[in-house]
Amino acid sequence: MRTRTRQEQSGQDRKVRWKAETGVFLAVALLGAGALGALQPATGVPDEVLQLTQFGPAAGVLVVALLWPGRIRARLAGALRARRDTAWAGPGRSRTGLPLLLTAPLIIALAAGAYALLNSDGDARLTDPRSLAHPFALIVLAQLIGACGEEIGWRCWLQPLLRTRFGPLAAPVAVGLLWGGWHVQVFAQHPAYAAGFLLGTVAMSVLLGLALEGVRTHRLLLAGGFHTLVNLGMLLTMDEEDGTVLPMVLFGGACLLAAVPWVLRARGYGHREPSVAPGRIPAAPHGAR
């Protein structure tokens, strides 16, 4: 029987490690979200303002950081501060922040416009921000904080991790499926509702992944800002929260349409692989786990 070389053993260890990190993150994100959701009524924080379940992914990142402290810096590189390496950089891809943020209202306009056209009365389901039970400025701030609580896990930690193993399209598709599956309550709704929601999470994950591919700093604020704009847009223009199928299906379709230009743009530039090749995540300092 052939004895494995040191290089083969090292590769196997890396493969086991990234799977272990991903598994721990997902388990804590799911269980943490459930616990926080159960705790929310006792806090008195209204769901309309902030859903504590959004901090499940942040809890997952925290636990992973405690278990593997020597690797968390590489995972979160570029979330707030500029990266020191050239990974994720691509020609012309560093100025995607504004187009990304503008894509969010485009998604809402497509979904809400189609919803108004398909409604028998022809009316959009618009909500005046002044009619909300809480100050709109407070809701905006809380929504941004909550969105960042999610995105530090999905786009700033899991996306870079999977990107070292998979391509620029496969990685965000996987993140989008996991992100959608994390919203387990959605699957208690009509199958078409759940399908529309899952289509939306995958499409948004793809456009976020491609848009952030060349961004070296403030990735968290960009991802959180996009997420916030989408949430606020749905709050003010849609009535999918009560389980109505049509607006969610239209939302998923709008996300898919909005993702197409980002996919075509990425194909036009060609896929540039990270300078850190798949499976070659920067080694942790000696003695770090």
VEXDREN-2710 file (C-alpha; in Angstrom, 1 decimal):
% VEXDREN-2710
k/r/px/py/pz
1/MET/0.0/0.0/0.0
2/ARG/1.4/3.4/-1.0
3/THR/2.1/5.8/1.8
4/ARG/0.7/9.3/1.3
5/THR/3.2/12.0/0.8
6/ARG/3.4/15.0/3.0
7/GLN/1.9/17.2/0.3
8/GLU/-1.1/14.8/-0.2
9/GLN/-1.6/14.7/3.6
10/SER/-1.6/18.5/3.7
11/GLY/-4.1/18.7/0.9
12/GLN/-6.4/16.2/2.7
13/ASP/-6.1/18.2/5.9
14/ARG/-7.1/21.4/4.1
15/LYS/-10.1/19.6/2.5
16/VAL/-11.3/18.4/5.9
17/ARG/-10.7/21.8/7.5
18/TRP/-12.8/23.9/5.1
19/LYS/-15.6/21.4/5.3
20/ALA/-15.4/21.4/9.1
21/GLU/-15.5/25.3/9.2
22/THR/-18.4/25.4/6.8
23/GLY/-20.4/22.8/8.8
24/VAL/-19.8/24.6/12.1
25/PHE/-20.7/27.9/10.6
26/LEU/-24.0/26.6/9.1
27/ALA/-25.0/24.7/12.3
28/VAL/-24.4/27.8/14.5
29/ALA/-26.1/30.1/12.0
30/LEU/-29.2/27.9/11.9
31/LEU/-29.4/27.1/15.6
32/GLY/-28.4/30.6/16.6
33/ALA/-31.1/32.1/14.4
34/GLY/-33.7/29.8/16.0
35/ALA/-32.6/30.8/19.5
36/LEU/-32.6/34.5/18.7
37/GLY/-36.0/34.2/17.1
38/ALA/-37.4/32.6/20.2
39/LEU/-35.8/35.3/22.3
40/GLN/-37.2/38.2/20.3
41/PRO/-40.6/38.5/22.0
42/ALA/-38.9/38.9/25.3
43/THR/-36.7/41.7/24.1
44/GLY/-39.6/43.9/22.9
45/VAL/-37.9/44.6/19.6
46/PRO/-40.6/44.8/16.9
47/ASP/-40.1/42.5/13.9
48/GLU/-40.8/45.4/11.6
49/VAL/-37.8/47.2/12.9
50/LEU/-35.3/44.4/13.3
51/GLN/-35.4/40.6/13.3
52/LEU/-32.8/39.1/15.7
53/THR/-32.6/36.0/13.6
54/GLN/-30.4/38.0/11.2
55/PHE/-27.6/37.7/13.6
56/GLY/-27.4/33.9/13.3
57/PRO/-24.7/34.1/10.6
58/ALA/-22.7/36.6/12.7
59/ALA/-22.8/34.1/15.6
60/GLY/-21.6/31.4/13.2
61/VAL/-18.6/33.5/12.2
62/LEU/-17.8/34.2/15.9
63/VAL/-17.8/30.5/16.8
64/VAL/-15.6/29.7/13.8
65/ALA/-13.2/32.5/14.8
66/LEU/-13.0/31.0/18.3
67/LEU/-12.3/27.5/17.0
68/TRP/-9.9/28.5/14.2
69/PRO/-8.5/31.9/15.3
70/GLY/-5.5/31.8/13.0
71/ARG/-7.5/31.7/9.8
72/ILE/-10.3/34.2/10.4
73/ARG/-8.3/37.2/9.2
74/ALA/-7.7/35.6/5.8
75/ARG/-11.4/34.7/5.6
76/LEU/-12.7/38.2/6.3
77/ALA/-10.0/40.1/4.3
78/GLY/-11.6/43.0/2.6
79/ALA/-14.8/43.0/4.7
80/LEU/-13.9/46.4/6.1
81/ARG/-10.2/47.1/5.4
82/ALA/-8.4/46.7/2.1
83/ARG/-6.9/43.3/1.3
84/ARG/-3.1/43.1/1.2
85/ASP/-3.1/40.5/-1.6
86/THR/-4.4/40.6/-5.1
87/ALA/-7.0/37.9/-4.7
88/TRP/-10.4/38.5/-6.2
89/ALA/-9.1/41.3/-8.3
90/GLY/-10.2/41.4/-11.9
91/PRO/-9.8/43.9/-14.8
92/GLY/-12.3/46.7/-14.4
93/ARG/-14.1/45.0/-11.5
94/SER/-13.0/47.3/-8.7
95/ARG/-15.7/50.0/-9.4
96/THR/-18.8/47.9/-8.9
97/GLY/-20.0/49.4/-5.6
98/LEU/-22.4/51.9/-7.0
99/PRO/-23.8/49.7/-9.8
100/LEU/-24.4/47.0/-7.1
101/LEU/-26.4/49.3/-4.9
102/LEU/-28.4/50.6/-7.9
103/THR/-29.3/47.1/-8.8
104/ALA/-31.4/46.8/-5.6
105/PRO/-34.0/49.4/-6.5
106/LEU/-34.0/48.0/-10.0
107/ILE/-35.1/44.6/-8.6
108/ILE/-37.8/46.2/-6.6
109/ALA/-39.0/48.3/-9.6
110/LEU/-39.2/45.2/-11.8
111/ALA/-41.1/43.2/-9.2
112/ALA/-43.4/45.9/-8.0
113/GLY/-44.1/47.1/-11.5
114/ALA/-45.0/43.6/-12.7
115/TYR/-47.1/43.0/-9.6
116/ALA/-49.1/46.2/-10.3
117/LEU/-49.7/45.1/-13.9
118/LEU/-50.8/41.6/-13.0
119/ASN/-53.2/42.7/-10.2
120/SER/-56.8/42.8/-11.3
121/ASP/-57.2/46.3/-9.9
122/GLY/-53.9/47.5/-11.4
123/ASP/-52.7/49.0/-8.1
124/ALA/-49.3/48.6/-6.6
125/ARG/-49.1/47.6/-2.9
126/LEU/-47.3/50.8/-1.8
127/THR/-46.8/51.7/1.8
128/ASP/-46.3/55.3/2.9
129/PRO/-43.2/55.3/5.2
130/ARG/-45.0/57.7/7.5
131/SER/-47.7/55.2/8.1
132/LEU/-45.4/52.7/9.7
133/ALA/-45.7/52.1/13.4
134/HIS/-42.1/53.2/14.0
135/PRO/-39.9/56.0/12.6
136/PHE/-38.7/55.2/9.2
137/ALA/-35.1/56.4/9.9
138/LEU/-35.0/53.9/12.8
139/ILE/-36.1/51.1/10.6
140/VAL/-33.5/52.0/8.0
141/LEU/-30.7/52.0/10.5
142/ALA/-31.9/48.8/12.2
143/GLN/-32.3/47.1/8.8
144/LEU/-28.7/48.0/7.8
145/ILE/-27.4/46.6/11.1
146/GLY/-29.4/43.4/10.7
147/ALA/-28.4/43.0/7.1
148/CYS/-24.7/43.3/8.0
149/GLY/-25.3/40.7/10.7
150/GLU/-26.3/38.3/7.9
151/GLU/-23.8/39.4/5.2
152/ILE/-20.7/39.1/7.4
153/GLY/-21.5/35.4/7.4
154/TRP/-22.8/34.8/3.8
155/ARG/-20.8/37.2/1.6
156/CYS/-17.8/38.2/3.8
157/TRP/-16.9/34.8/5.3
158/LEU/-18.6/31.8/3.5
159/GLN/-18.3/33.3/0.0
160/PRO/-14.5/33.8/0.2
161/LEU/-14.1/30.3/1.7
162/LEU/-16.1/28.6/-1.0
163/ARG/-14.4/30.7/-3.6
164/THR/-11.1/29.1/-2.8
165/ARG/-12.6/25.7/-3.7
166/PHE/-15.1/26.6/-6.5
167/GLY/-15.4/28.9/-9.5
168/PRO/-16.7/32.5/-9.5
169/LEU/-20.2/31.3/-10.5
170/ALA/-20.5/28.0/-8.6
171/ALA/-19.4/29.5/-5.3
172/PRO/-22.2/32.2/-5.1
173/VAL/-24.8/29.7/-6.4
174/ALA/-23.8/27.4/-3.4
175/VAL/-24.0/30.3/-1.0
176/GLY/-27.4/31.3/-2.4
177/LEU/-28.8/27.9/-1.9
178/LEU/-27.5/27.7/1.7
179/TRP/-28.7/31.2/2.3
180/GLY/-32.2/30.4/1.0
181/GLY/-32.3/27.1/3.0
182/TRP/-31.3/28.9/6.1
183/HIS/-34.7/30.7/5.9
184/VAL/-36.4/27.5/6.9
185/GLN/-39.8/29.2/7.7
186/VAL/-40.2/30.0/4.0
187/PHE/-40.6/26.3/3.2
188/ALA/-43.8/26.2/5.3
189/GLN/-45.4/28.3/2.6
190/HIS/-46.8/27.3/-0.8
191/PRO/-44.2/25.5/-2.9
192/ALA/-44.4/28.2/-5.5
193/TYR/-43.7/30.8/-2.8
194/ALA/-40.7/28.9/-1.6
195/ALA/-39.4/28.4/-5.1
196/GLY/-39.6/32.1/-5.9
197/PHE/-37.8/32.9/-2.7
198/LEU/-35.0/30.4/-3.4
199/LEU/-34.7/31.7/-6.9
200/GLY/-34.3/35.2/-5.5
201/THR/-31.6/34.2/-2.9
202/VAL/-29.6/32.3/-5.5
203/ALA/-29.8/35.1/-8.1
204/MET/-29.0/37.8/-5.6
205/SER/-26.1/35.7/-4.3
206/VAL/-24.7/35.4/-7.9
207/LEU/-24.9/39.1/-8.6
208/LEU/-23.4/39.9/-5.1
209/GLY/-20.6/37.4/-5.6
210/LEU/-19.7/38.7/-9.1
211/ALA/-20.0/42.3/-8.1
212/LEU/-17.8/41.9/-5.0
213/GLU/-15.2/39.8/-6.9
214/GLY/-12.9/42.7/-7.4
215/VAL/-13.8/44.8/-4.4
216/ARG/-10.9/45.0/-1.9
217/THR/-12.5/47.0/0.9
218/HIS/-15.8/47.7/2.6
219/ARG/-17.4/44.5/1.2
220/LEU/-19.6/44.2/4.3
221/LEU/-21.1/47.7/3.9
222/LEU/-21.7/47.1/0.2
223/ALA/-23.4/43.7/0.7
224/GLY/-25.3/45.0/3.7
225/GLY/-26.4/48.1/1.9
226/PHE/-27.7/46.1/-1.1
227/HIS/-29.5/43.7/1.3
228/THR/-31.0/46.7/3.2
229/LEU/-32.3/48.4/0.0
230/VAL/-33.9/45.2/-1.1
231/ASN/-35.6/44.6/2.3
232/LEU/-36.8/48.2/2.5
233/GLY/-38.1/48.1/-1.1
234/MET/-40.1/44.9/-0.3
235/LEU/-41.4/46.5/2.9
236/LEU/-42.7/49.5/1.0
237/THR/-44.0/48.0/-2.2
238/MET/-44.9/44.3/-1.7
239/ASP/-47.3/42.3/0.4
240/GLU/-45.4/38.9/0.3
241/GLU/-45.1/38.8/4.1
242/ASP/-48.6/37.3/4.5
243/GLY/-47.7/34.4/2.2
244/THR/-49.1/35.7/-1.0
245/VAL/-47.5/33.7/-3.8
246/LEU/-47.5/36.1/-6.8
247/PRO/-45.3/38.9/-5.4
248/MET/-42.6/36.4/-4.2
249/VAL/-42.6/34.6/-7.6
250/LEU/-42.2/38.0/-9.3
251/PHE/-39.5/39.0/-6.9
252/GLY/-37.5/35.9/-7.7
253/GLY/-37.9/36.5/-11.4
254/ALA/-36.8/40.1/-11.0
255/CYS/-33.7/39.0/-9.1
256/LEU/-32.9/36.6/-11.9
257/LEU/-33.3/39.3/-14.6
258/ALA/-31.1/41.7/-12.6
259/ALA/-28.4/39.0/-12.2
260/VAL/-28.1/38.4/-16.0
261/PRO/-26.1/41.6/-16.8
262/TRP/-23.6/40.7/-14.0
263/VAL/-23.1/37.2/-15.4
264/LEU/-22.6/38.6/-18.9
265/ARG/-20.2/41.2/-17.6
266/ALA/-18.2/38.5/-15.9
267/ARG/-18.1/36.4/-19.0
268/GLY/-16.9/39.4/-21.0
269/TYR/-14.0/40.0/-18.7
270/GLY/-13.2/36.3/-18.4
271/HIS/-12.9/34.5/-15.1
272/ARG/-9.7/35.5/-13.3
273/GLU/-8.9/33.0/-10.6
274/PRO/-7.8/34.4/-7.2
275/SER/-4.1/34.7/-6.6
276/VAL/-4.7/32.2/-3.7
277/ALA/-5.4/29.1/-5.7
278/PRO/-8.3/26.8/-4.7
279/GLY/-7.2/24.8/-1.7
280/ARG/-4.3/27.1/-1.0
281/ILE/-5.7/29.3/1.6
282/PRO/-2.9/31.3/3.3
283/ALA/-1.5/29.1/6.1
284/ALA/-2.2/30.0/9.6
285/PRO/0.7/31.2/11.8
286/HIS/2.7/28.5/13.5
287/GLY/0.8/27.2/16.5
288/ALA/-2.6/28.7/15.4
289/ARG/-5.5/26.4/14.9
END
